Amino acid sequence: MLNFNIRGENIEVTPAIREYTEKKIQKLERYFTDEVNATAHVNLKVYNDRQTKVEVTIPMKNLTLRAEERNSDMYAAIDLINEKLERQIRKYKTRVNRKFREREGVASYFAAVTEENETAAAQEESDNEFNVVRTKQFSLKPMDQEEAILQMNMLGHSFYIFTDAESNGTNIVYKRKDGKYGLIETEVE
């Protein structure tokens, strides 16, 4: 069962927008078993140039679904987000069914959905294998975030993995679409 947390930035989330968003995203429930109880975090933004951005994140125990879409029409963006999330689910489901049939975990989330186009989509996804075409090895030099960003920019990459000099943890800096930088800090479980 999906619960919803819908927020608006520079836009009032009207009952019509809330209802449309919930109706569209709730269609994803058919891909999951009844045991899944998750909250869909939906963030709706409107920028000064009237562009809208819809972000949806659905965190679950062993899987996180996330998609974002920009469009001049909020409703069109919601439709496109729904399509992206469905493609993600089909991709995960195909891979999980093929490789982890006997294992518990992510596979327990997915319901048996039978549709004609589901089979075609699954075939298309299985044809699209994740083939590693190049492997690189490097040592992680201890540094701070600023040095990591400088290294990333010097190499012309969009991300850079490094060991944080203070915490000794493996971190990743990356360049965002808006030109700013992000940091991913890893945790050991």
Accessible surface in RSA format (square Angstrom, percent):
REM  Atomic radii and reference values for relative SASA: ProtOr
REM  Chains: A
REM  Algorithm: Lee & Richards
REM  Probe-radius: 1.40
REM  Slices: 20
REM RES _ NUM      All-atoms   Total-Side   Main-Chain    Non-polar    All polar
REM                ABS   REL    ABS   REL    ABS   REL    ABS   REL    ABS   REL
RES MET A   1   125.82  65.2 112.21  74.3  13.61  32.4  94.47  80.3  31.35  41.5
RES LEU A   2     8.50   4.7   4.35   3.1   4.15  10.4   4.35   3.1   4.15  11.2
RES ASN A   3    71.75  49.5  67.59  65.3   4.17  10.0  22.45  54.0  49.30  47.7
RES PHE A   4    41.33  20.7   9.27   5.7  32.06  83.4   9.27   5.6  32.06  91.7
RES ASN A   5    64.82  44.7  60.21  58.2   4.61  11.1  14.44  34.8  50.38  48.7
RES ILE A   6    14.32   8.1   0.00   0.0  14.32  34.5   0.00   0.0  14.32  38.9
RES ARG A   7   128.88  54.1 124.44  63.4   4.44  10.6  50.11  68.5  78.77  47.7
RES GLY A   8    31.57  38.9   0.00   N/A  31.57  38.9   0.63   1.7  30.94  69.3
RES GLU A   9    65.35  37.5  60.53  45.8   4.82  11.5  27.85  53.9  37.50  30.6
RES ASN A  10   128.48  88.6  85.34  82.5  43.14 103.9  30.31  72.9  98.17  94.9
RES ILE A  11    46.88  26.7  26.45  19.7  20.43  49.2  35.41  25.5  11.46  31.1
RES GLU A  12   136.57  78.4 120.13  90.9  16.44  39.2  52.01 100.6  84.56  69.0
RES VAL A  13    29.30  19.3  10.15   9.2  19.15  46.2  10.15   8.8  19.15  51.9
RES THR A  14    48.20  34.3  48.20  48.9   0.00   0.0  45.10  60.6   3.10   4.7
RES PRO A  15   110.73  80.7 103.84  94.7   6.88  25.0 108.61  89.7   2.11  13.1
RES ALA A  16    62.48  57.4  50.38  77.7  12.10  27.5  57.48  80.9   5.00  13.2
RES ILE A  17    16.41   9.3  16.41  12.2   0.00   0.0  16.41  11.8   0.00   0.0
RES ARG A  18    91.30  38.3  91.30  46.5   0.00   0.0  34.04  46.5  57.26  34.7
RES GLU A  19   122.79  70.5 117.42  88.8   5.37  12.8  39.13  75.7  83.66  68.3
RES TYR A  20    57.42  26.8  54.56  31.0   2.85   7.4  45.75  34.4  11.66  14.4
RES THR A  21     0.07   0.1   0.07   0.1   0.00   0.0   0.07   0.1   0.00   0.0
RES GLU A  22    50.64  29.1  50.64  38.3   0.00   0.0   4.36   8.4  46.28  37.8
RES LYS A  23   125.47  61.2 117.83  72.3   7.64  18.2  67.35  60.6  58.13  61.9
RES LYS A  24    42.04  20.5  42.04  25.8   0.00   0.0   5.84   5.3  36.21  38.6
RES ILE A  25     0.50   0.3   0.50   0.4   0.00   0.0   0.50   0.4   0.00   0.0
RES GLN A  26    66.89  37.4  61.40  44.9   5.49  13.1  13.43  28.6  53.46  40.5
RES LYS A  27    95.80  46.7  86.39  53.0   9.41  22.4  60.51  54.5  35.29  37.6
RES LEU A  28     0.09   0.1   0.09   0.1   0.00   0.0   0.09   0.1   0.00   0.0
RES GLU A  29    49.64  28.5  43.56  33.0   6.08  14.5  20.55  39.7  29.09  23.7
RES ARG A  30    99.70  41.9  80.54  41.1  19.16  45.6  62.17  85.0  37.53  22.7
RES TYR A  31     3.09   1.4   3.09   1.8   0.00   0.0   0.00   0.0   3.09   3.8
RES PHE A  32    14.57   7.3   6.84   4.2   7.73  20.1   6.84   4.1   7.73  22.1
RES THR A  33    40.51  28.8  32.55  33.0   7.96  19.0  36.81  49.4   3.70   5.6
RES ASP A  34   146.23 102.4 119.03 118.5  27.20  64.3  40.69  95.8 105.54 105.3
RES GLU A  35   144.54  83.0 114.13  86.3  30.41  72.4  54.66 105.7  89.87  73.4
RES VAL A  36     9.58   6.3   6.14   5.6   3.44   8.3   9.20   8.0   0.38   1.0
RES ASN A  37   115.98  80.0  83.51  80.7  32.47  78.2  24.27  58.4  91.70  88.6
RES ALA A  38     6.52   6.0   0.36   0.6   6.15  14.0   6.52   9.2   0.00   0.0
RES THR A  39    45.83  32.6  42.93  43.5   2.90   6.9  19.27  25.9  26.56  40.1
RES ALA A  40     0.00   0.0   0.00   0.0   0.00   0.0   0.00   0.0   0.00   0.0
RES HIS A  41    74.10  40.5  71.20  49.5   2.90   7.4  53.30  54.9  20.80  24.2
RES VAL A  42     2.20   1.4   0.00   0.0   2.20   5.3   0.41   0.4   1.79   4.9
RES ASN A  43    17.88  12.3  17.88  17.3   0.00   0.0  10.91  26.3   6.97   6.7
RES LEU A  44     0.00   0.0   0.00   0.0   0.00   0.0   0.00   0.0   0.00   0.0
RES LYS A  45    41.56  20.3  41.56  25.5   0.00   0.0   6.27   5.6  35.29  37.6
RES VAL A  46    19.55  12.9  17.82  16.1   1.72   4.2  17.82  15.5   1.72   4.7
RES TYR A  47    71.44  33.4  65.65  37.4   5.79  15.1  63.21  47.5   8.23  10.1
RES ASN A  48   158.89 109.6 124.53 120.3  34.36  82.7  40.40  97.2 118.49 114.5
RES ASP A  49   105.50  73.9  75.43  75.1  30.07  71.1  50.54 118.9  54.96  54.8
RES ARG A  50   180.59  75.8 177.81  90.6   2.78   6.6  64.92  88.7 115.67  70.1
RES GLN A  51    56.04  31.3  56.04  41.0   0.00   0.0  19.38  41.3  36.66  27.8
RES THR A  52     8.91   6.3   8.91   9.0   0.00   0.0   8.91  12.0   0.00   0.0
RES LYS A  53    17.40   8.5  17.40  10.7   0.00   0.0   0.09   0.1  17.31  18.4
RES VAL A  54     0.55   0.4   0.55   0.5   0.00   0.0   0.55   0.5   0.00   0.0
RES GLU A  55    26.91  15.5  26.58  20.1   0.34   0.8   3.89   7.5  23.02  18.8
RES VAL A  56     0.06   0.0   0.00   0.0   0.06   0.2   0.06   0.1   0.00   0.0
RES THR A  57    37.06  26.4  37.03  37.5   0.04   0.1  24.93  33.5  12.13  18.3
RES ILE A  58     0.89   0.5   0.89   0.7   0.00   0.0   0.89   0.6   0.00   0.0
RES PRO A  59    58.74  42.8  49.53  45.1   9.22  33.5  49.80  41.1   8.95  55.6
RES MET A  60    26.26  13.6   4.20   2.8  22.06  52.5  14.16  12.0  12.10  16.0
RES LYS A  61   184.44  90.0 142.98  87.7  41.46  98.7  97.64  87.9  86.79  92.5
RES ASN A  62    74.84  51.6  47.17  45.6  27.67  66.6  17.31  41.7  57.53  55.6
RES LEU A  63    16.02   8.9   8.00   5.7   8.02  20.2  13.70   9.6   2.31   6.2
RES THR A  64    72.10  51.3  54.81  55.6  17.30  41.2  33.42  44.9  38.68  58.5
RES LEU A  65     0.00   0.0   0.00   0.0   0.00   0.0   0.00   0.0   0.00   0.0
RES ARG A  66   108.04  45.4  97.45  49.7  10.59  25.2  44.32  60.6  63.73  38.6
RES ALA A  67     6.93   6.4   0.33   0.5   6.60  15.0   6.93   9.8   0.00   0.0
RES GLU A  68    40.05  23.0  35.35  26.7   4.70  11.2  15.70  30.4  24.35  19.9
RES GLU A  69    33.63  19.3  30.08  22.8   3.55   8.5   3.83   7.4  29.80  24.3
RES ARG A  70   106.28  44.6  91.05  46.4  15.23  36.3  40.43  55.2  65.85  39.9
RES ASN A  71    38.39  26.5  32.58  31.5   5.80  14.0   6.40  15.4  31.99  30.9
RES SER A  72    87.13  73.6  65.49  87.4  21.64  49.9  36.60  77.9  50.53  70.8
RES ASP A  73    68.94  48.3  65.24  64.9   3.70   8.7  25.99  61.2  42.95  42.8
RES MET A  74    14.16   7.3  11.28   7.5   2.88   6.8  11.28   9.6   2.88   3.8
RES TYR A  75    81.21  37.9  81.21  46.2   0.00   0.0  67.49  50.7  13.72  16.9
RES ALA A  76    30.49  28.0  26.24  40.5   4.25   9.7  29.86  42.0   0.64   1.7
RES ALA A  77     0.00   0.0   0.00   0.0   0.00   0.0   0.00   0.0   0.00   0.0
RES ILE A  78     0.50   0.3   0.50   0.4   0.00   0.0   0.50   0.4   0.00   0.0
RES ASP A  79    44.28  31.0  42.34  42.1   1.94   4.6  15.49  36.5  28.79  28.7
RES LEU A  80    64.20  35.8  63.17  45.2   1.03   2.6  63.17  44.4   1.03   2.8
RES ILE A  81     0.13   0.1   0.13   0.1   0.00   0.0   0.13   0.1   0.00   0.0
RES ASN A  82    10.05   6.9  10.05   9.7   0.00   0.0   0.50   1.2   9.54   9.2
RES GLU A  83    89.80  51.6  87.02  65.8   2.78   6.6  33.67  65.1  56.12  45.8
RES LYS A  84    69.65  34.0  67.86  41.6   1.80   4.3  38.32  34.5  31.33  33.4
RES LEU A  85     0.00   0.0   0.00   0.0   0.00   0.0   0.00   0.0   0.00   0.0
RES GLU A  86    28.56  16.4  28.56  21.6   0.00   0.0   3.40   6.6  25.16  20.5
RES ARG A  87   108.79  45.7 108.50  55.3   0.29   0.7  42.59  58.2  66.19  40.1
RES GLN A  88    51.76  28.9  48.75  35.6   3.01   7.2  27.73  59.0  24.03  18.2
RES ILE A  89     0.10   0.1   0.00   0.0   0.10   0.2   0.10   0.1   0.00   0.0
RES ARG A  90    41.55  17.4  41.22  21.0   0.34   0.8   0.71   1.0  40.84  24.8
RES LYS A  91    75.85  37.0  74.99  46.0   0.86   2.1  29.04  26.1  46.82  49.9
RES TYR A  92    87.11  40.7  86.68  49.3   0.43   1.1  49.99  37.6  37.13  45.8
RES LYS A  93    18.89   9.2  18.89  11.6   0.00   0.0  16.59  14.9   2.30   2.4
RES THR A  94    21.64  15.4  15.41  15.6   6.23  14.9  17.64  23.7   4.00   6.0
RES ARG A  95    38.55  16.2  38.39  19.6   0.16   0.4  32.37  44.2   6.19   3.8
RES VAL A  96    10.64   7.0  10.61   9.6   0.03   0.1  10.61   9.2   0.03   0.1
RES ASN A  97    61.28  42.3  60.53  58.5   0.74   1.8  13.98  33.6  47.30  45.7
RES ARG A  98    83.84  35.2  67.23  34.3  16.61  39.5  53.84  73.6  30.00  18.2
RES LYS A  99   116.34  56.8  93.59  57.4  22.75  54.2  53.14  47.8  63.20  67.3
RES PHE A 100    72.15  36.1  72.15  44.7   0.00   0.0  72.15  43.7   0.00   0.0
RES ARG A 101   174.87  73.4 143.78  73.3  31.09  74.0  61.54  84.1 113.33  68.7
RES GLU A 102   147.55  84.7 108.16  81.8  39.39  93.8  73.42 142.0  74.13  60.5
RES ARG A 103   143.92  60.4 133.61  68.1  10.31  24.6  40.39  55.2 103.53  62.7
RES GLU A 104   147.85  84.9 120.65  91.3  27.21  64.8  65.47 126.6  82.38  67.3
RES GLY A 105    18.79  23.2   0.00   N/A  18.79  23.2  17.52  48.1   1.26   2.8
RES VAL A 106    38.05  25.0  33.60  30.4   4.45  10.7  33.60  29.2   4.45  12.1
RES ALA A 107    28.43  26.1  15.99  24.7  12.44  28.3  16.53  23.3  11.91  31.5
RES SER A 108    38.41  32.5  23.35  31.2  15.06  34.7  21.02  44.8  17.38  24.4
RES TYR A 109    26.67  12.5  26.67  15.2   0.00   0.0  23.11  17.4   3.56   4.4
RES PHE A 110    18.06   9.0   3.58   2.2  14.48  37.7   3.58   2.2  14.48  41.4
RES ALA A 111    24.19  22.2  19.73  30.5   4.46  10.1  23.49  33.1   0.71   1.9
RES ALA A 112   100.83  92.7  63.12  97.4  37.70  85.8  70.64  99.5  30.19  80.0
RES VAL A 113    22.91  15.1  10.03   9.1  12.87  31.0  13.57  11.8   9.34  25.3
RES THR A 114   125.65  89.4  99.12 100.5  26.53  63.2  72.99  98.0  52.66  79.6
RES GLU A 115    64.05  36.8  49.36  37.3  14.69  35.0  37.20  72.0  26.85  21.9
RES GLU A 116   166.15  95.4 147.48 111.6  18.67  44.4  67.68 130.9  98.47  80.4
RES ASN A 117   102.43  70.6  96.37  93.1   6.06  14.6  39.81  95.8  62.62  60.5
RES GLU A 118    18.38  10.6  16.27  12.3   2.11   5.0  11.39  22.0   6.99   5.7
RES THR A 119    96.52  68.7  91.90  93.2   4.62  11.0  71.85  96.5  24.68  37.3
RES ALA A 120    64.51  59.3  51.24  79.1  13.26  30.2  59.67  84.0   4.84  12.8
RES ALA A 121    17.28  15.9  12.78  19.7   4.51  10.3  16.75  23.6   0.53   1.4
RES ALA A 122    29.51  27.1  28.65  44.2   0.86   2.0  28.95  40.8   0.56   1.5
RES GLN A 123   105.65  59.1 102.28  74.8   3.37   8.0  41.85  89.1  63.80  48.4
RES GLU A 124   117.74  67.6 112.04  84.8   5.69  13.6  37.93  73.4  79.81  65.2
RES GLU A 125    17.28   9.9  15.23  11.5   2.05   4.9   1.89   3.6  15.39  12.6
RES SER A 126    28.05  23.7  22.16  29.6   5.89  13.6  15.71  33.4  12.34  17.3
RES ASP A 127   102.35  71.7  70.78  70.5  31.57  74.6  33.29  78.3  69.06  68.9
RES ASN A 128    96.80  66.8  90.55  87.5   6.25  15.1   9.61  23.1  87.19  84.3
RES GLU A 129    76.56  44.0  57.37  43.4  19.19  45.7  32.81  63.5  43.74  35.7
RES PHE A 130   127.86  64.0 102.93  63.8  24.93  64.9 107.89  65.4  19.96  57.1
RES ASN A 131   113.62  78.4  89.52  86.5  24.11  58.0  24.72  59.5  88.90  85.9
RES VAL A 132   125.60  82.6  90.06  81.5  35.54  85.6  95.09  82.6  30.51  82.7
RES VAL A 133   143.32  94.3 105.57  95.6  37.75  91.0 112.71  97.9  30.61  83.0
RES ARG A 134   174.73  73.4 148.74  75.8  25.99  61.9  59.79  81.7 114.94  69.7
RES THR A 135   109.46  77.9  77.93  79.0  31.53  75.1  60.49  81.3  48.97  74.0
RES LYS A 136   121.58  59.3  93.89  57.6  27.69  65.9  65.87  59.3  55.71  59.3
RES GLN A 137   169.97  95.0 135.05  98.7  34.92  83.1  46.29  98.5 123.68  93.8
RES PHE A 138   124.60  62.3  88.33  54.7  36.27  94.4 100.69  61.0  23.91  68.4
RES SER A 139   104.73  88.5  79.23 105.7  25.50  58.8  52.63 112.1  52.10  73.0
RES LEU A 140    63.74  35.5  41.45  29.7  22.29  56.0  42.50  29.8  21.24  57.2
RES LYS A 141   114.49  55.9 107.45  65.9   7.04  16.8  79.88  71.9  34.61  36.9
RES PRO A 142    81.54  59.4  69.99  63.8  11.55  42.0  69.99  57.8  11.55  71.8
RES MET A 143     6.40   3.3   1.71   1.1   4.69  11.2   6.40   5.4   0.00   0.0
RES ASP A 144    78.24  54.8  75.07  74.7   3.17   7.5  34.84  82.0  43.40  43.3
RES GLN A 145    80.69  45.1  79.59  58.2   1.09   2.6  12.16  25.9  68.53  52.0
RES GLU A 146   130.87  75.1 128.22  97.0   2.65   6.3  44.36  85.8  86.51  70.6
RES GLU A 147    55.02  31.6  53.60  40.5   1.42   3.4  22.47  43.5  32.56  26.6
RES ALA A 148     0.00   0.0   0.00   0.0   0.00   0.0   0.00   0.0   0.00   0.0
RES ILE A 149    36.27  20.6  36.27  27.0   0.00   0.0  36.27  26.1   0.00   0.0
RES LEU A 150   113.05  63.0 112.78  80.7   0.27   0.7 112.78  79.2   0.27   0.7
RES GLN A 151    48.33  27.0  48.32  35.3   0.01   0.0   1.39   3.0  46.94  35.6
RES MET A 152     0.00   0.0   0.00   0.0   0.00   0.0   0.00   0.0   0.00   0.0
RES ASN A 153    66.19  45.6  45.08  43.6  21.11  50.8  27.00  65.0  39.19  37.9
RES MET A 154   146.31  75.8 107.56  71.2  38.75  92.3  83.89  71.3  62.43  82.7
RES LEU A 155    98.93  55.1  74.10  53.0  24.83  62.4  77.86  54.7  21.07  56.7
RES GLY A 156    65.76  81.1   0.00   N/A  65.76  81.1  33.23  91.2  32.53  72.9
RES HIS A 157    80.48  44.0  68.04  47.3  12.44  31.8  44.37  45.7  36.11  42.0
RES SER A 158    71.67  60.6  64.05  85.5   7.62  17.6  40.02  85.2  31.66  44.3
RES PHE A 159   107.03  53.5 105.96  65.6   1.07   2.8 105.96  64.2   1.07   3.1
RES TYR A 160    41.47  19.4  39.34  22.4   2.13   5.5  16.47  12.4  24.99  30.8
RES ILE A 161    50.37  28.7  46.04  34.3   4.33  10.4  46.04  33.2   4.33  11.8
RES PHE A 162     0.69   0.3   0.32   0.2   0.37   1.0   0.69   0.4   0.00   0.0
RES THR A 163    17.31  12.3  17.31  17.5   0.00   0.0  10.24  13.7   7.07  10.7
RES ASP A 164    17.83  12.5  17.73  17.6   0.10   0.2   1.52   3.6  16.32  16.3
RES ALA A 165    63.91  58.8  34.59  53.4  29.32  66.7  36.81  51.8  27.10  71.8
RES GLU A 166   171.43  98.4 134.38 101.7  37.05  88.2  53.48 103.4 117.96  96.3
RES SER A 167    80.99  68.4  47.87  63.9  33.13  76.3  52.73 112.3  28.26  39.6
RES ASN A 168   118.38  81.6  99.50  96.2  18.88  45.5  23.99  57.7  94.39  91.2
RES GLY A 169    22.46  27.7   0.00   N/A  22.46  27.7  22.46  61.6   0.00   0.0
RES THR A 170    52.59  37.4  49.59  50.3   3.00   7.1  23.69  31.8  28.90  43.7
RES ASN A 171     6.15   4.2   6.15   5.9   0.00   0.0   0.00   0.0   6.15   5.9
RES ILE A 172    42.51  24.2  42.51  31.7   0.00   0.0  42.51  30.6   0.00   0.0
RES VAL A 173     1.74   1.1   1.74   1.6   0.00   0.0   1.74   1.5   0.00   0.0
RES TYR A 174    70.57  32.9  70.57  40.1   0.00   0.0  39.36  29.6  31.21  38.5
RES LYS A 175    97.96  47.8  80.19  49.2  17.77  42.3  39.20  35.3  58.76  62.6
RES ARG A 176   106.08  44.5  95.15  48.5  10.93  26.0  17.80  24.3  88.28  53.5
RES LYS A 177   186.81  91.1 143.26  87.9  43.55 103.7 110.46  99.4  76.35  81.3
RES ASP A 178    77.45  54.3  38.76  38.6  38.69  91.5  40.93  96.3  36.52  36.4
RES GLY A 179    40.02  49.3   0.00   N/A  40.02  49.3  25.33  69.5  14.69  32.9
RES LYS A 180   139.03  67.8 135.31  83.0   3.72   8.9  83.87  75.5  55.15  58.7
RES TYR A 181    84.01  39.2  57.78  32.9  26.23  68.3  44.78  33.7  39.23  48.4
RES GLY A 182    11.57  14.3   0.00   N/A  11.57  14.3  10.91  30.0   0.66   1.5
RES LEU A 183    60.62  33.8  30.53  21.8  30.09  75.6  30.53  21.4  30.09  81.0
RES ILE A 184    84.37  48.0  81.43  60.7   2.94   7.1  84.37  60.8   0.00   0.0
RES GLU A 185   116.05  66.6  94.19  71.3  21.86  52.0  25.03  48.4  91.02  74.3
RES THR A 186    70.42  50.1  47.59  48.2  22.83  54.4  46.66  62.7  23.77  35.9
RES GLU A 187   154.80  88.9 125.19  94.7  29.62  70.5  45.97  88.9 108.84  88.9
RES VAL A 188   153.55 101.0 118.70 107.5  34.85  84.0 122.98 106.9  30.56  82.9
RES GLU A 189   208.10 119.5 136.45 103.2  71.65 170.6  83.42 161.4 124.68 101.8
END  Absolute sums over single chains surface
CHAIN  1 A    12692.6      10461.8       2230.8       6416.9       6275.7
END  Absolute sums over all chains
TOTAL         12692.6      10461.8       2230.8       6416.9       6275.7
